[in-house]
Amino acid sequence: MARERLNLLDAQAGGVLQLVARGQAVGVLWVYSEAPWTAQQFGIAKDVAARAALLLDNSLAYARACAASADAEVARAEADASRQRLALLVEVSEALASAREADDAMARLARLVVPRLGDWSLVTIVDDERGLRDVAVAHRDPSRTTEVASYADRRVLMMTPDTPLAVALRTGEPYVVAEADETDIRAQQPDPHMARLRKASTRTG
């Protein structure tokens, strides 16, 4: 059967040479010829197979080392992110627990999430008597806090059913924008103050 298959490929001679490195097979080299093989060709094939085995073994070892390094790097990054999340949760819990007034607690919350979670932050309270009430603002750049406050003053007045604040209040679910362009921003909140705030390179919300 093997000879019949060789004939289909017009092969008259050749062989299958194991690629062995450090005493273990790392691959196989198939070489066939339409002409009979000489002892010299067979010797060359063995030498080529031996050198190919070393190259392949080194390449595989390097690939494994890179994979292990990448896995370790990912693991370190995940562990660091986990520590940061835990630290933030602890700080928020302590800040809120030590605050006597709700407005003071929310002001601390706004300051804690910037810049760890974003470039600027607003905290709004749903007040049964006065409706929506913004009680805290924070910005990575303190000189721009007034811009956030100015936007906050207009945001509720210009709110439509499709704006993020309205959707979050209506559904009870987080409203997340992974990466919005200017068209998305205008559709979500048609406020010229938002364009200026976008200069702070805000990408999520």
Legacy VTK file of the C-alpha trace (Angstrom):
# vtk DataFile Version 3.0
C-alpha trace
ASCII
DATASET POLYDATA
POINTS 205 float
0.000 0.000 0.000
2.809 2.415 0.889
4.580 1.698 -2.408
1.345 2.280 -4.326
0.956 5.685 -2.689
4.574 6.559 -3.529
3.933 5.631 -7.133
1.001 8.027 -7.252
3.463 10.808 -6.388
6.089 9.515 -8.828
8.385 8.857 -5.859
11.059 6.210 -6.237
12.963 6.678 -2.972
12.999 8.621 0.246
12.099 8.264 3.872
10.588 9.559 7.053
13.098 10.948 9.517
12.239 11.645 13.134
13.302 15.034 14.476
14.801 14.242 17.863
16.045 16.806 20.378
17.159 16.113 23.953
16.136 12.487 23.507
12.547 13.259 22.531
10.767 13.414 19.193
9.704 16.970 18.333
8.622 16.361 14.752
8.955 14.357 11.552
10.609 15.203 8.238
9.256 13.514 5.120
11.552 13.499 2.085
10.872 11.665 -1.178
12.573 11.687 -4.540
11.645 10.707 -8.083
15.143 9.235 -8.413
16.829 6.569 -6.269
18.570 7.813 -3.154
22.298 7.481 -2.677
24.027 6.861 0.634
25.348 10.418 0.465
21.816 11.855 0.105
20.617 9.733 3.008
23.490 11.028 5.169
22.685 14.616 4.246
19.018 14.050 5.078
19.985 12.732 8.530
22.197 15.761 9.180
19.447 18.132 8.051
16.949 16.337 10.289
19.268 16.617 13.292
19.803 20.350 12.780
16.109 20.926 12.102
15.253 19.135 15.349
17.463 21.511 17.357
16.002 24.578 15.651
12.446 23.331 16.163
13.098 22.463 19.803
14.555 25.922 20.473
11.630 27.571 18.718
9.095 25.570 20.718
10.920 26.319 23.963
10.952 30.036 23.152
7.234 29.969 22.344
6.497 28.242 25.652
8.611 30.781 27.544
6.809 33.675 25.849
3.425 32.147 26.654
4.403 31.632 30.279
5.712 35.184 30.507
2.528 36.573 28.963
0.377 34.508 31.334
2.402 35.737 34.286
2.090 39.329 33.086
-1.677 38.963 32.729
-1.906 37.375 36.167
0.092 40.226 37.712
-2.091 42.812 35.989
-5.277 41.092 37.174
-3.942 40.848 40.730
-2.976 44.532 40.696
-6.414 45.516 39.372
-8.036 43.400 42.074
-5.967 45.108 44.775
-6.911 48.525 43.410
-10.609 47.628 43.375
-10.412 46.382 46.949
-8.532 49.499 48.074
-11.148 51.729 46.441
-14.000 49.809 48.062
-12.337 50.100 51.479
-11.744 53.839 51.052
-15.311 54.449 49.873
-16.745 52.428 52.760
-14.638 54.314 55.323
-15.440 57.701 53.776
-19.175 57.073 53.687
-19.275 55.586 57.166
-17.488 58.576 58.700
-19.672 61.207 57.020
-22.472 62.660 59.130
-24.508 64.140 56.269
-25.554 62.518 52.983
-24.287 65.457 50.922
-20.876 65.242 52.602
-20.732 61.483 51.959
-21.542 61.943 48.279
-18.937 64.687 47.934
-16.341 62.263 49.285
-17.577 59.602 46.876
-17.166 61.910 43.857
-13.608 62.757 44.906
-12.664 59.117 45.431
-13.775 57.832 42.017
-11.791 60.570 40.200
-9.310 59.861 38.691
-9.418 56.140 39.452
-12.569 55.455 37.450
-12.874 58.536 35.266
-11.875 62.124 34.543
-14.897 63.736 36.158
-17.883 62.690 38.216
-21.342 63.833 39.291
-23.459 62.487 42.122
-27.207 63.088 41.928
-29.704 62.402 44.697
-33.315 61.524 43.985
-35.146 63.770 46.439
-38.857 63.044 46.977
-39.539 66.702 47.699
-37.160 68.505 45.339
-36.717 65.906 42.595
-33.241 65.337 41.174
-30.551 67.176 43.067
-26.831 67.247 42.183
-24.881 67.231 45.425
-21.286 66.570 44.366
-18.956 67.243 41.449
-15.301 66.382 40.897
-12.815 66.751 38.050
-9.283 65.472 37.509
-8.295 69.092 36.883
-9.650 71.127 39.833
-9.766 74.268 37.672
-12.447 72.628 35.521
-14.791 71.670 38.349
-16.937 74.735 37.579
-17.466 73.410 34.038
-18.817 70.155 35.439
-21.067 72.083 37.822
-22.317 74.269 34.963
-23.094 71.184 32.885
-24.876 69.625 35.866
-27.113 72.674 36.247
-28.275 72.359 32.627
-28.382 68.573 32.412
-31.641 68.008 34.262
-33.413 70.890 32.500
-32.423 69.523 29.071
-33.065 65.880 29.935
-34.973 63.782 27.393
-36.215 60.172 27.765
-33.140 58.924 25.898
-30.422 60.697 27.893
-28.215 58.508 30.100
-29.584 59.922 33.361
-33.202 59.312 32.330
-32.491 55.786 31.068
-30.583 54.804 34.229
-33.371 56.130 36.473
-36.111 54.474 34.416
-34.508 51.038 34.053
-32.556 50.821 37.297
-29.605 49.500 35.279
-26.165 51.066 34.669
-25.908 53.078 31.452
-22.457 52.406 30.042
-20.826 54.012 27.001
-17.584 52.156 26.276
-16.360 54.736 23.763
-18.661 57.434 22.432
-18.069 59.726 19.467
-19.347 63.293 19.173
-22.566 62.146 17.468
-23.359 59.844 20.385
-22.661 62.602 22.883
-24.921 65.089 21.106
-27.704 62.519 20.872
-27.415 61.610 24.540
-27.102 65.142 25.909
-27.468 68.162 23.547
-25.541 70.521 25.803
-22.659 72.684 24.521
-20.956 72.315 27.919
-20.484 68.613 27.201
-18.291 69.435 24.197
-15.935 71.366 26.465
-15.883 68.578 29.006
-15.002 66.126 26.242
-11.665 67.926 25.925
-10.687 66.113 29.107
-10.529 62.956 26.940
-13.389 61.208 28.727
-13.910 57.850 27.012
-16.290 55.949 29.289
-19.301 56.786 31.346
LINES 1 206
205 0 1 2 3 4 5 6 7 8 9 10 11 12 13 14 15 16 17 18 19 20 21 22 23 24 25 26 27 28 29 30 31 32 33 34 35 36 37 38 39 40 41 42 43 44 45 46 47 48 49 50 51 52 53 54 55 56 57 58 59 60 61 62 63 64 65 66 67 68 69 70 71 72 73 74 75 76 77 78 79 80 81 82 83 84 85 86 87 88 89 90 91 92 93 94 95 96 97 98 99 100 101 102 103 104 105 106 107 108 109 110 111 112 113 114 115 116 117 118 119 120 121 122 123 124 125 126 127 128 129 130 131 132 133 134 135 136 137 138 139 140 141 142 143 144 145 146 147 148 149 150 151 152 153 154 155 156 157 158 159 160 161 162 163 164 165 166 167 168 169 170 171 172 173 174 175 176 177 178 179 180 181 182 183 184 185 186 187 188 189 190 191 192 193 194 195 196 197 198 199 200 201 202 203 204
